[in-house]
Amino acid sequence: MGGISEKLGNMGVVTTTLEQAVNWGRTRAMWPMLFGLACCAIEMMSTQAPRYDASRFGMELMRASPRQSDLMIVAGRVTRKMAPVLRHLYDQMPDPKWVLAMGDCCSCGGVFNNYAIVQGVDEIVPVDVYVAGCPPRPEQLIHGFLTLHEKVKEMRWSDWATK
């Protein structure tokens, strides 16, 4: 006898729903779009380095094109002048799409409480996950990725139509 059946053992039957399988695939193949605006972008870049290796989460392809991305990481402060560009790129992304706001400046304006800085990127695009810090460490960004993965795993077909 022996052979492959001996190594595999009795695996039984695996069942799942199509919705769960699609959500699992979405979490393992997110392609983030680079949108680094300030010091948070340096931490975002280091997340791709071998020490932290975002490839473990299926995010090794940081895209520069919005048409090839489904996750926008807004890293840093957003100025009023940059806001229309940010919205235009978001609108070009295919559905479903997600936004991760990285850093205090992006989330709430940070220390820049003036007319030139958007006081929270959620004024421009809907944000799914906020990552706090000034600037947040790569470990915090990875925690943001995992938080987003949990959110995507719980999505239903009806959520995709409204996203």
Secondary structure as GFF3:
##gff-version 3
##sequence-region A 1 163
A	DSSP	alpha_helix	4	8	.	.	.	ID=ss1
A	DSSP	alpha_helix	18	28	.	.	.	ID=ss2
A	DSSP	beta_strand	32	36	.	.	.	ID=ss3
A	DSSP	alpha_helix	40	47	.	.	.	ID=ss4
A	DSSP	three_ten_helix	54	57	.	.	.	ID=ss5
A	DSSP	three_ten_helix	66	68	.	.	.	ID=ss6
A	DSSP	beta_strand	71	75	.	.	.	ID=ss7
A	DSSP	alpha_helix	83	92	.	.	.	ID=ss8
A	DSSP	beta_strand	98	102	.	.	.	ID=ss9
A	DSSP	alpha_helix	104	108	.	.	.	ID=ss10
A	DSSP	three_ten_helix	121	123	.	.	.	ID=ss11
A	DSSP	beta_strand	129	131	.	.	.	ID=ss12
A	DSSP	alpha_helix	138	153	.	.	.	ID=ss13
A	DSSP	alpha_helix	157	162	.	.	.	ID=ss14
###
